[in-house]
Amino acid sequence: MEIITSTQLEDLSKGFSGRILLRKEIPLDKPTFQHFLEHQYLIPQQSIINKVFTHQCLRCGNEKKSLFAKIPCSICNGIHLYCRKCIQMGRVTECEPLYTWGGPPPNWPTYEQPCSWDGTLTQGQQQASNHMVQAIRNGEKEYLIWAVCGAGKTEMIFPAITETLQQGKRICIATPRADVVRELYPRLQKAFEEVPVQALYGGSETKDASAQLIIATTHQLLRFQHAFDVIIIDEIDAFPFNKDPSLPFSANRAKKQDSTMIYLTATPRKDHQRRIMKQSLPHTFVPVRFHGHPLPIPTTRICFSLKKDLDEYRFPKAFYKWLSKRENSKRQLLIFVPTIKLAEKMKDSLASILKKENIISSEKMLTSVHAEDIDREEKVIQFRQKKITVMVTTTILERGVTFPSVDVAIIDAGHVVFDEAALVQIAGRAGRSADDPNGEVIFFHDGKTEAMERAIASINKMNKRGGFET
């Protein structure tokens, strides 16, 4: 093994410090790996520990008995427990340790003017940005930004990122969905041209995490421990972060002891709203979109034969009636359906009608997309480039993606998957451009649900707080 220089050790510390990894995730040959263990640059720790009546996985925090199982071990020929909860990140077994960095801490550079974005924030955006920066400077533990869909949350965080880098600290922007990471990554690269930025998500080309500025899915935080001075969690209310306890567990473990956690959301869940009411969670509310126009108010259309139509993978007559009378036929169409099967099958019944209406000129301009679609990234890019005119989608596109001029339709808006937050977020896809701030949002249903009524009431309330008459 070659002697490791201090410069190489510094570089390695940036890649390994704050990580919690399996052996196969550490790209070192066997002699170098042994050298690191002997010099305590890498510290092994138990991966699964015994607790009263159960066990705990120390990577994801899982303690559910049903999410542990046993497997024959090829290393020691024994039978060992492994964690089923986080197996998609690589199997954690009780006979194989997890490794953390025990070497010198990384020395992150300071930047004088790291931000190359030359845009201007609105008054509401600036207020939120100032409060985030102040929270970082004061070492506040938590801060929440409640900003309506289309308020420009990404631009709001640029000063907070700048402040962190100017202090020579490390920051992570985390979000529950890979699609959002892919969308934000080039925007952050462009806004911080001189700063190395890495994007981490399932299937990403980047595997190491040596950058000072990282954007990652919240699942990727399972591989971090005491790594970041500042963590900004975008879409804090989104699935799966709001349903999977391992994700808040990993986010809290990924931050350093003296750190600031910033939450971004357009639709805070009840627990955050309760904490806001009790004044135990400091926050800033931004009620107006960046272009100064109100949020589009959804309208509803009753479809008495909706169930029969969906059983036969047809769009309801009310949808086609609305389609022929749209205010602006040049807008693209984003059509939400509740299941993957409907997304795949219903697009076929649309093509001939859309040709007659001159909405599309060929079937290539219409497609469907969902979480299991291996081409979803390319399809979203094509839709953004207007190579695709109509997209039939599941809730995978309910948030975190921006299209400048779309009308939004939800088929079977009363379905259980469309809860209040989902409906508000989906409605927020429309009217996001200053050139076209008035996209239509239509809920097609066979009976109004409480979630639909609450979503419409919530949007009206946001507009009222923004100074718009409803």
C-alpha positions as CSV (number, residue, x, y, z in Angstrom):
1,M,0.0,0.0,0.0
2,E,1.3,3.5,-0.9
3,I,1.8,6.0,1.9
4,I,-1.2,8.4,2.1
5,T,-0.3,12.0,2.1
6,S,-1.9,14.7,4.2
7,T,-3.6,16.1,1.1
8,Q,-5.0,12.8,0.2
9,L,-6.2,12.3,3.8
10,E,-7.9,15.7,3.7
11,D,-9.7,14.7,0.4
12,L,-10.7,11.4,1.9
13,S,-12.1,13.1,5.0
14,K,-14.4,15.1,2.9
15,G,-15.8,12.0,1.3
16,F,-16.0,9.9,4.5
17,S,-16.6,12.3,7.3
18,G,-20.2,12.3,8.4
19,R,-21.0,9.1,6.6
20,I,-22.3,5.8,8.0
21,L,-21.5,3.1,5.5
22,L,-21.4,-0.6,4.8
23,R,-18.0,-2.1,3.8
24,K,-19.1,-2.5,0.2
25,E,-19.9,1.2,0.0
26,I,-16.3,2.2,0.9
27,P,-14.2,2.3,-2.3
28,L,-10.9,1.2,-0.7
29,D,-8.8,-1.8,-1.5
30,K,-8.3,-4.4,1.3
31,P,-4.8,-3.2,2.4
32,T,-5.8,0.4,2.5
33,F,-9.0,-0.4,4.3
34,Q,-7.1,-2.4,6.9
35,H,-4.6,0.5,7.3
36,F,-7.5,2.9,7.9
37,L,-8.9,0.6,10.6
38,E,-5.6,0.2,12.3
39,H,-5.1,4.0,12.4
40,Q,-8.7,4.5,13.4
41,Y,-9.5,6.6,10.4
42,L,-12.5,4.3,10.0
43,I,-14.4,3.2,13.1
44,P,-16.6,0.0,13.1
45,Q,-19.8,0.1,15.0
46,Q,-22.6,-2.4,15.6
47,S,-25.2,-2.3,12.8
48,I,-28.1,-4.0,14.7
49,I,-28.4,-3.8,18.5
50,N,-30.6,-5.7,21.0
51,K,-33.3,-3.8,22.8
52,V,-36.0,-4.9,25.2
53,F,-38.3,-7.3,23.3
54,T,-36.9,-6.1,20.0
55,H,-33.9,-4.9,18.0
56,Q,-32.9,-1.7,16.4
57,C,-31.1,-1.0,13.1
58,L,-28.6,1.7,13.6
59,R,-28.8,2.9,10.0
60,C,-32.5,3.5,9.7
61,G,-33.7,3.3,13.3
62,N,-36.1,0.5,12.6
63,E,-37.4,-1.3,15.7
64,K,-40.4,-3.1,14.2
65,K,-40.1,-6.9,14.7
66,S,-41.9,-7.5,11.4
67,L,-39.2,-5.6,9.5
68,F,-36.4,-7.9,10.7
69,A,-35.7,-11.3,9.3
70,K,-32.9,-13.9,9.4
71,I,-30.6,-15.0,6.6
72,P,-27.7,-17.5,6.3
73,C,-24.4,-15.7,6.4
74,S,-21.8,-16.5,3.7
75,I,-19.0,-14.9,5.8
76,C,-19.3,-16.9,9.0
77,N,-21.7,-19.6,8.0
78,G,-24.1,-18.5,10.8
79,I,-27.7,-17.4,10.7
80,H,-28.0,-13.6,11.2
81,L,-30.6,-11.0,11.6
82,Y,-31.0,-8.3,8.9
83,C,-33.1,-5.2,8.5
84,R,-35.8,-5.4,5.8
85,K,-36.7,-1.7,6.3
86,C,-33.7,-0.2,4.6
87,I,-32.7,-3.1,2.4
88,Q,-33.1,-1.0,-0.7
89,M,-30.0,0.9,0.5
90,G,-27.9,-2.3,0.8
91,R,-28.5,-5.1,3.3
92,V,-27.6,-4.4,7.0
93,T,-26.9,-7.6,8.9
94,E,-25.9,-8.0,12.6
95,C,-22.6,-9.7,11.8
96,E,-21.3,-6.9,9.6
97,P,-20.5,-3.5,11.1
98,L,-21.3,0.0,9.8
99,Y,-18.3,2.3,9.5
100,T,-17.9,5.9,10.4
101,W,-15.0,8.3,10.0
102,G,-12.5,8.7,12.8
103,G,-9.8,10.6,11.0
104,P,-9.2,14.4,10.9
105,P,-12.3,16.5,10.2
106,P,-12.6,18.1,6.8
107,N,-11.6,21.7,6.3
108,W,-14.3,23.2,4.2
109,P,-13.4,26.4,2.3
110,T,-15.0,29.8,2.9
111,Y,-16.4,31.7,-0.1
112,E,-16.6,35.4,-0.3
113,Q,-19.4,35.6,-2.9
114,P,-20.5,32.1,-3.8
115,C,-23.8,33.0,-5.4
116,S,-23.8,33.8,-9.1
117,W,-27.6,34.3,-9.4
118,D,-28.3,37.8,-10.4
119,G,-32.1,37.8,-9.9
120,T,-34.1,39.9,-7.5
121,L,-36.3,38.6,-4.7
122,T,-39.8,39.9,-4.0
123,Q,-40.5,41.6,-0.7
124,G,-42.1,38.3,0.7
125,Q,-39.2,36.2,-0.6
126,Q,-36.6,38.6,0.9
127,Q,-38.3,38.6,4.3
128,A,-38.3,34.8,4.4
129,S,-34.6,34.7,3.2
130,N,-33.6,37.2,5.9
131,H,-35.2,35.1,8.6
132,M,-33.4,32.0,7.3
133,V,-30.1,33.7,7.3
134,Q,-30.7,35.1,10.8
135,A,-31.7,31.6,12.0
136,I,-28.3,30.3,10.8
137,R,-26.4,33.1,12.3
138,N,-28.1,32.7,15.6
139,G,-27.7,29.0,15.7
140,E,-31.5,28.4,15.9
141,K,-32.4,24.7,15.9
142,E,-35.4,24.9,13.6
143,Y,-37.1,27.3,11.3
144,L,-40.1,26.8,9.0
145,I,-40.9,28.6,5.7
146,W,-44.6,28.3,4.8
147,A,-44.8,29.6,1.2
148,V,-47.7,29.1,-1.2
149,C,-47.1,27.0,-4.4
150,G,-45.2,29.1,-6.9
151,A,-43.8,31.6,-4.3
152,G,-40.3,30.8,-5.4
153,K,-38.9,28.8,-2.5
154,T,-35.8,27.7,-4.4
155,E,-34.6,31.4,-4.9
156,M,-35.5,32.1,-1.3
157,I,-32.9,29.6,0.0
158,F,-30.0,31.1,-2.1
159,P,-29.1,33.6,0.7
160,A,-29.1,30.8,3.3
161,I,-26.8,28.7,1.2
162,T,-24.6,31.8,0.7
163,E,-24.4,32.5,4.4
164,T,-23.5,28.9,5.2
165,L,-20.7,28.8,2.5
166,Q,-19.4,32.2,3.7
167,Q,-19.0,30.7,7.1
168,G,-17.1,27.7,5.8
169,K,-19.8,25.3,6.8
170,R,-21.5,22.4,5.0
171,I,-25.1,22.4,3.8
172,C,-27.6,19.8,2.5
173,I,-30.8,20.5,0.7
174,A,-32.9,17.3,1.1
175,T,-36.2,16.5,-0.5
176,P,-38.4,13.3,-0.4
177,R,-38.5,12.8,-4.2
178,A,-35.8,12.1,-6.7
179,D,-37.6,14.1,-9.4
180,V,-37.2,17.2,-7.3
181,V,-33.5,16.5,-6.9
182,R,-33.1,16.2,-10.6
183,E,-35.0,19.5,-11.1
184,L,-33.1,21.5,-8.5
185,Y,-29.6,20.2,-9.2
186,P,-28.9,22.2,-12.4
187,R,-30.5,25.2,-10.9
188,L,-28.2,25.1,-7.9
189,Q,-25.2,24.5,-10.2
190,K,-26.1,27.6,-12.2
191,A,-26.7,29.7,-9.1
192,F,-23.4,28.6,-7.4
193,E,-21.1,28.2,-10.4
194,E,-17.8,28.2,-8.4
195,V,-19.0,25.8,-5.7
196,P,-18.9,22.0,-6.3
197,V,-22.4,20.6,-6.0
198,Q,-23.4,16.9,-5.8
199,A,-26.8,15.3,-6.3
200,L,-27.5,12.0,-4.5
201,Y,-30.5,9.9,-5.3
202,G,-31.3,6.3,-6.2
203,G,-29.6,5.7,-9.6
204,S,-27.6,8.9,-9.6
205,E,-24.1,8.8,-11.2
206,T,-22.5,10.4,-8.1
207,K,-21.9,7.8,-5.3
208,D,-19.4,9.7,-3.1
209,A,-20.4,12.7,-1.0
210,S,-17.4,14.9,-0.9
211,A,-19.0,18.3,-1.8
212,Q,-19.7,21.1,0.6
213,L,-23.1,21.7,-1.0
214,I,-25.2,18.6,-1.5
215,I,-28.7,18.1,-2.7
216,A,-30.2,14.7,-1.9
217,T,-33.3,12.7,-1.4
218,T,-34.2,12.2,2.2
219,H,-33.6,8.5,1.8
220,Q,-29.9,9.3,1.1
221,L,-29.6,10.8,4.5
222,L,-29.7,7.2,5.9
223,R,-25.9,7.2,5.0
224,F,-25.1,10.3,7.0
225,Q,-24.3,11.0,10.6
226,H,-23.4,14.4,12.2
227,A,-22.4,15.6,8.7
228,F,-24.1,19.0,8.1
229,D,-24.2,22.4,9.7
230,V,-27.3,23.3,7.9
231,I,-30.0,21.1,6.5
232,I,-32.9,22.5,4.4
233,I,-35.7,20.0,3.9
234,D,-37.9,20.9,1.0
235,E,-41.5,19.6,0.9
236,I,-41.4,18.5,4.5
237,D,-45.0,17.4,4.3
238,A,-44.5,15.1,1.2
239,F,-44.7,11.4,1.0
240,P,-42.7,9.4,2.0
241,F,-41.1,11.7,4.5
242,N,-44.4,12.4,6.3
243,K,-45.2,8.6,6.5
244,D,-41.8,6.9,7.1
245,P,-40.3,7.4,10.6
246,S,-36.9,6.3,9.4
247,L,-36.6,9.5,7.3
248,P,-37.0,12.1,10.1
249,F,-34.8,9.8,12.1
250,S,-32.0,10.0,9.5
251,A,-32.5,13.7,8.9
252,N,-32.0,14.4,12.6
253,R,-28.9,12.2,12.8
254,A,-27.4,13.8,9.7
255,K,-27.2,17.2,11.3
256,K,-24.4,18.2,13.6
257,Q,-25.1,19.0,17.3
258,D,-24.8,22.7,16.7
259,S,-26.8,23.0,13.5
260,T,-29.9,24.6,12.0
261,M,-32.7,22.7,10.3
262,I,-34.9,24.7,7.9
263,Y,-38.2,23.3,6.7
264,L,-39.9,24.4,3.5
265,T,-43.6,23.7,2.7
266,A,-46.6,25.0,0.9
267,T,-48.9,22.7,2.9
268,P,-47.8,22.1,6.4
269,R,-49.2,19.1,8.2
270,K,-51.2,19.3,11.4
271,D,-48.3,18.7,13.7
272,H,-46.3,21.6,12.3
273,Q,-49.4,23.8,12.3
274,R,-50.0,23.0,16.0
275,R,-46.4,23.9,16.8
276,I,-46.8,27.2,14.9
277,M,-50.0,27.9,16.9
278,K,-48.2,27.2,20.1
279,Q,-45.3,29.4,19.0
280,S,-42.9,26.5,19.5
281,L,-41.8,26.5,15.9
282,P,-40.6,29.9,14.5
283,H,-41.8,30.5,11.0
284,T,-42.3,32.9,8.1
285,F,-45.4,32.9,5.9
286,V,-45.2,33.9,2.3
287,P,-48.8,34.2,0.9
288,V,-48.1,35.5,-2.6
289,R,-46.6,33.9,-5.6
290,F,-43.4,35.5,-7.0
291,H,-45.3,37.1,-9.9
292,G,-47.8,38.8,-7.6
293,H,-50.9,37.0,-9.0
294,P,-53.3,34.9,-6.8
295,L,-53.4,31.1,-6.8
296,P,-55.8,29.6,-9.3
297,I,-59.0,28.5,-7.6
298,P,-60.1,25.0,-8.6
299,T,-63.6,24.5,-10.0
300,T,-65.5,21.2,-9.7
301,R,-67.4,19.1,-12.2
302,I,-69.8,16.3,-11.2
303,C,-69.5,13.1,-13.3
304,F,-72.4,10.8,-12.5
305,S,-71.0,7.9,-14.6
306,L,-67.4,8.3,-13.4
307,K,-67.0,4.9,-11.9
308,K,-68.3,3.2,-15.1
309,D,-66.1,5.4,-17.2
310,L,-63.0,4.6,-15.2
311,D,-63.8,0.8,-15.2
312,E,-63.7,1.0,-19.0
313,Y,-60.6,3.4,-19.0
314,R,-62.6,6.3,-20.5
315,F,-62.5,9.9,-19.6
316,P,-65.9,11.3,-18.5
317,K,-68.0,13.4,-20.9
318,A,-67.6,16.4,-18.6
319,F,-63.9,16.3,-19.2
320,Y,-64.3,16.5,-23.0
321,K,-66.9,19.2,-22.6
322,W,-64.5,21.3,-20.5
323,L,-61.7,20.5,-23.0
324,S,-63.6,22.0,-25.9
325,K,-64.3,25.2,-24.0
326,R,-60.9,25.9,-22.3
327,E,-60.0,29.6,-21.9
328,N,-56.6,29.1,-23.5
329,S,-56.3,26.1,-25.8
330,K,-52.5,26.8,-26.3
331,R,-51.7,25.7,-22.7
332,Q,-50.3,22.2,-22.2
333,L,-52.5,19.7,-20.3
334,L,-51.4,18.0,-17.1
335,I,-54.0,15.3,-16.2
336,F,-53.9,13.5,-12.8
337,V,-55.4,10.1,-12.3
338,P,-55.3,8.1,-9.0
339,T,-53.5,4.9,-10.2
340,I,-50.7,3.7,-12.4
341,K,-53.0,1.4,-14.3
342,L,-55.3,4.3,-15.2
343,A,-52.4,6.4,-16.2
344,E,-51.1,3.8,-18.6
345,K,-54.5,2.8,-20.1
346,M,-56.5,6.1,-20.2
347,K,-54.1,7.9,-22.4
348,D,-54.9,5.6,-25.3
349,S,-58.6,6.7,-25.3
350,L,-57.5,10.4,-25.5
351,A,-55.5,10.4,-28.7
352,S,-58.3,10.5,-31.3
353,I,-60.3,13.1,-29.4
354,L,-57.2,15.4,-28.9
355,K,-56.4,15.2,-32.6
356,K,-60.0,16.3,-33.5
357,E,-59.6,19.2,-31.1
358,N,-56.3,20.1,-32.7
359,I,-54.6,19.9,-29.3
360,I,-52.1,17.4,-30.6
361,S,-50.9,16.6,-34.1
362,S,-49.5,13.2,-33.4
363,E,-49.7,10.5,-30.7
364,K,-46.1,11.3,-29.8
365,M,-47.3,14.5,-28.2
366,L,-49.3,12.6,-25.6
367,T,-47.8,10.3,-22.9
368,S,-48.3,9.0,-19.4
369,V,-45.8,9.0,-16.5
370,H,-45.8,7.4,-13.0
371,A,-43.3,6.3,-10.3
372,E,-42.5,3.0,-11.9
373,D,-41.9,4.5,-15.4
374,I,-38.2,4.1,-16.2
375,D,-38.4,6.9,-18.8
376,R,-40.1,9.4,-16.5
377,E,-37.1,11.7,-16.2
378,E,-36.9,12.0,-20.0
379,K,-40.7,12.5,-20.4
380,V,-40.7,15.3,-17.9
381,I,-37.9,17.0,-19.8
382,Q,-39.8,16.6,-23.1
383,F,-43.0,18.0,-21.5
384,R,-41.0,21.0,-20.2
385,Q,-39.5,21.5,-23.7
386,K,-43.1,21.3,-25.1
387,K,-42.3,18.3,-27.2
388,I,-45.1,16.6,-25.3
389,T,-48.4,18.5,-25.1
390,V,-50.5,16.3,-22.8
391,M,-49.2,14.3,-19.8
392,V,-51.4,11.8,-17.9
393,T,-49.8,11.3,-14.5
394,T,-50.2,10.0,-11.0
395,T,-49.4,12.1,-7.9
396,I,-45.7,11.7,-8.8
397,L,-45.9,15.1,-10.4
398,E,-48.0,16.7,-7.7
399,R,-45.1,18.9,-6.4
400,G,-41.6,20.0,-7.0
401,V,-41.9,20.4,-10.8
402,T,-42.5,23.7,-12.6
403,F,-44.1,24.0,-16.0
404,P,-44.7,27.6,-17.3
405,S,-48.2,27.3,-18.9
406,V,-50.5,24.4,-18.1
407,D,-54.1,23.6,-17.4
408,V,-54.6,20.9,-14.7
409,A,-57.3,18.3,-14.5
410,I,-57.8,15.8,-11.8
411,I,-59.9,12.8,-12.8
412,D,-61.7,11.2,-9.8
413,A,-60.6,14.0,-7.4
414,G,-62.5,12.3,-4.6
415,H,-60.2,9.3,-4.6
416,V,-58.4,8.6,-1.3
417,V,-54.9,9.3,-2.8
418,F,-56.0,12.9,-3.4
419,D,-55.9,14.3,0.2
420,E,-56.1,18.0,1.0
421,A,-52.3,18.5,0.7
422,A,-52.1,16.7,-2.6
423,L,-55.0,18.6,-4.1
424,V,-53.5,22.0,-3.1
425,Q,-50.1,21.0,-4.5
426,I,-51.6,19.7,-7.8
427,A,-53.6,23.0,-8.1
428,G,-50.3,24.8,-7.6
429,R,-48.9,23.4,-10.8
430,A,-51.1,25.9,-12.8
431,G,-50.4,29.6,-13.3
432,R,-46.7,29.5,-12.3
433,S,-45.5,31.8,-15.0
434,A,-45.7,35.6,-15.0
435,D,-46.6,35.4,-18.7
436,D,-49.5,33.1,-17.9
437,P,-50.5,33.2,-14.2
438,N,-54.1,32.1,-14.7
439,G,-54.1,28.4,-15.6
440,E,-57.3,26.4,-15.1
441,V,-57.7,23.7,-12.4
442,I,-60.6,21.3,-12.6
443,F,-61.7,18.6,-10.1
444,F,-63.7,15.9,-11.9
445,H,-65.6,13.8,-9.3
446,D,-68.7,11.8,-8.6
447,G,-69.3,13.4,-5.2
448,K,-67.4,16.1,-3.3
449,T,-65.2,15.0,-0.5
450,E,-64.1,16.8,2.6
451,A,-60.5,16.9,1.2
452,M,-61.7,18.7,-1.9
453,E,-63.7,21.3,0.0
454,R,-60.8,21.8,2.5
455,A,-58.3,22.2,-0.4
456,I,-60.5,24.9,-2.1
457,A,-61.1,26.6,1.2
458,S,-57.3,26.6,1.9
459,I,-56.4,28.1,-1.5
460,N,-59.1,30.8,-1.0
461,K,-57.7,31.5,2.5
462,M,-54.1,31.8,1.1
463,N,-55.3,34.3,-1.5
464,K,-57.1,36.3,1.1
465,R,-54.0,36.4,3.3
466,G,-52.1,37.6,0.2
467,G,-54.5,40.5,-0.2
468,F,-56.6,39.1,-3.0
469,E,-60.4,39.2,-3.0
470,T,-62.1,35.8,-3.4
